[in-house]
Amino acid sequence: MKFNRRAFIKSSSLITAGLFLPANKLIAALQEDLDNMKTLRNNVGIYTERGGTIGWYISDDAVVVIDSQFPDTANNFISLLMDMTHNKIDVVINTHHHRDHTSGNVSFNKICDTFVANENTVTLQKKFYGGNESDDTQIYASVTFKDKWSTKIGNENIIAEHLWAAHTGCDSFIHFENANIVHLGDLIFNNVYPFIDRPGWANIQGWINYLEEISKRFDNDTIFIFGHGASVYGGKNDLSKMKDYLSTLLDFINKNIKEGKSKEEIEGLNFLPGYEYLNDSGTNRLKNNLSAAYEELISD
Ligand SMILES: [Zn+2]
């Protein structure tokens, strides 16, 4: 059943309770009824509506948000924060430049002064979505970092880090140290075909190495948040599955190139061995993957 939040709030004593309840208790009360707002551990959770999964840290006196989806869904998220008596966001961090992770910045900008991202995020955002100086649809990071950025907010240590090119040229992962939760942005498309953005500096071998490095850094208790997928959070085994998919893709295309197949023939292949169960309807993702792998291997 699709839950009608407004009707619920109006008819519920939670609207009054919200004025007095600590944020985490209110989240617990709300999450039973709001299927797009979910606490994962401690004060960290996810918000899913449309576009890349939003991650959040919400304590009594601080709010940190990872990624921003779209202007309308970001406004819906703000509305939930308001219901928890929060009227400002301390920091918004963008995992990468893609529109479904950054275009809601414009909504968050109304209640947030600090936007953080890897420096390439700004470059790519300007390259693909930036208009002229008067364009007010894009909010760029006010704080950029090359490799690493960290802050202590509330009772959390939050660390954002960029290693190298993978899904794009600017992917960062954000670690909530105390909760042991890591937002991976679009480094994981869980059980769906990924999007490989070569014009946005993607590199499939880099992506494989990136996932290997992240697996080494975290433990079996770490909860990972994914940008997209059948389930948008999971564990290390989901990282292995994503890595296996990308390795199979490169190996398969390499084999086809060695057999003398042309670019057109490779793009015309309509399967990847072992992954026939993935659904490609309407997305053209398989063709995107085959062609990205071909171009990467040829250019090496
Ligand atoms: Zn993306």
Boltz pocket constraint, residues with backbone or C-beta under 6 A from the ligand:
constraints:
  - pocket:
      binder: B
      contacts: [[A, 96], [A, 98], [A, 167], [A, 186], [A, 227]]
      max_distance: 6.0
